[in-house]
Amino acid sequence: MSSGSDYLTEQVMSRAFWITGPGEGQILETPVGSVRPEDSQPSVVVRTLWSGVSRGTESLVFSGSVPHSEFHRMRAPFQEGSFPWPVKYGYANVGKVVEGPDRLLGKSVFCLFPHQESYSVPASAVTPIPYGVPPERAILAANMETAINGLWDAMPAVGDRIAVVGLGVVGLLVSWLASRIPGTRVTVIDTNPARASVAEALGLNFSTGSSSDENDLVIHASGHESGLQTALSLAGQDAVVLEMSWYGDRPVCIPLGGAFHSRRLRLRSSQVGKIPPVRQPRWTYRKRLELALEMLRHDVLDQLITGETPFEQMPEIMGRILVNGSDTLCHRIKY
C-alpha cells in the first residue's frame, strides 16, 4: 500500500450532491473515508474528475418516483440515504486514484459512485480506464453496460431488421452497437427531430414516425408508454419486443389486442442489474464493465455528451436537466 499524497491527512470530508426533496438538491459535506493499511481488503481514495447525469433513472429518483417495492433493488452500489430522500444517488463517476495500491495509484478509473468530489471505496470497486479512452468520455460506461446487456437479452442475429424506439443515451448506444452486427438494418425512431443529427453522426437511419412493421427485433427505450405502443406496432411475425425503459411508479397501458396474439409477439424485459442467465457461467459484472469501457474508444460517441456544468452548480441545474431537459442526452459534471 502506498500513498501518492498527504490527501487524507488534512481533508477527511468531501462534498456531495444530495437529493433532499421532490425536485430539490443540495451540496452537503460527506465523509471521504480512509485507506487503512490494516484493512483485509485494499481500498483506494479517488479524486473525482467527472461524473455523468443519467437522465432516465436519476430523473425518477429526483422526482421521488421510485416505487416502495423497488427501494431495495434500485439502490445504487454506493448510495447513501434512503428513498425517497434525502439520498445521495448516481453511478457514473470518473476520477484519479490519489491513495491506494501501487498498481492503481495515479490511474484514471471508473466507479459506480454518486456525484462527490472525493471518496474511498474498496480497490475492487474501481476499473482502470483503458488507454485510448478519454476520461471525460468514460462517464458513458454505465450506459454502455446497459446497452450491452440489452443486446445480450435481445440476441439479435446477422441480417436482422431492427427498430429502436426512443433515442436517449441508452437507445442511441444500443442502436449503434446493433448497427455494427454484419448485415443488420437498423432504423431509429424518436418524436424529437433534434435527435436526427446525433443519430446520423452515429451512422443510423433516423425517422420521427412509423417504420416497417416487419422487423425481427424492436427495442424500446423511450420511457413513455406511447413509445412502447409504437414498438409493438413495428414488430413482425414472431418478433421480439425488448423493453429497456423503466417507468418507476407510473402505470403503463399497452395494446395487447389487435395483432399482438396473431403475430405471436414476445415482450421481453431487460435490466442491467442482472447478467442474462445464459451468460452468467462465463461473464462477471467486472468483465462486462471492462467491455463497456473498451467500446468507448470511438470518438463519435462524444456526440452523446451534450452539456457540461461545474459541480458547484448542480443544485441549480439538475431540475433543468432531469425535468425539462428533453434535448439533453448525457450531461457531464466537471470537478
C-alpha positions, 0 to 999 in steps of 0.5 A: 500500500502506498500513498501518492499524497498527504490527501487524507491527512488534512481533508477527511470530508468531501462534498456531495450532491444530495437529493433532499426533496421532490425536485430539490438538491443540495451540496452537503459535506460527506465523509471521504473515508480512509485507506487503512493499511490494516484493512483485509481488503485494499481500498483506494481514495479517488479524486473525482474528475467527472461524473455523468447525469443519467437522465432516465433513472436519476430523473425518477429518483429526483422526482421521488418516483421510485416505487416502495417495492423497488427501494431495495433493488434500485439502490445504487452500489454506493448510495447513501440515504434512503428513498425517497430522500434525502439520498445521495444517488448516481453511478457514473463517476470518473476520477484519479486514484490519489491513495491506494495500491501501487498498481492503481495509484495515479490511474484514471478509473471508473466507479459506480459512485454518486456525484462527490468530489472525493471518496474511498471505496474498496480497490475492487470497486474501481476499473482502470480506464483503458488507454485510448479512452478519454476520461471525460468520455468514460462517464458513458460506461454505465450506459454502455453496460446497459446497452450491452446487456440489452443486446445480450437479452435481445440476441439479435442475429446477422441480417436482422431488421431492427427498430429502436424506439426512443433515442436517449443515451441508452437507445442511441448506444444500443442502436449503434452497437446493433448497427455494427452486427454484419448485415443488420438494418437498423432504423431509429425512431424518436418524436424529437427531430433534434435527435436526427443529427446525433443519430446520423453522426452515429451512422443510423437511419433516423425517422420521427414516425412509423417504420416497417412493421416487419422487423425481427427485433424492436427495442424500446427505450423511450420511457413513455408508454406511447413509445412502447405502443409504437414498438409493438406496432413495428414488430413482425411475425414472431418478433421480439419486443425488448423493453429497456425503459423503466417507468418507476411508479407510473402505470403503463397501458399497452395494446395487447389486442389487435395483432399482438396474439396473431403475430405471436409477439414476445415482450421481453424485459431487460435490466442491467442489474442482472447478467442474462442467465445464459451468460452468467457461467462465463461473464462477471459484472467486472468483465462486462464493465471492462467491455463497456469501457473498451467500446468507448474508444470511438470518438463519435460517441462524444456526440452523446455528451451534450452539456457540461456544468461545474459541480458547484452548480448542480443544485441549480441545474439538475431540475433543468436537466432531469425535468425539462431537459428533453434535448439533453442526452448525457450531461457531464459534471466537471470537478 
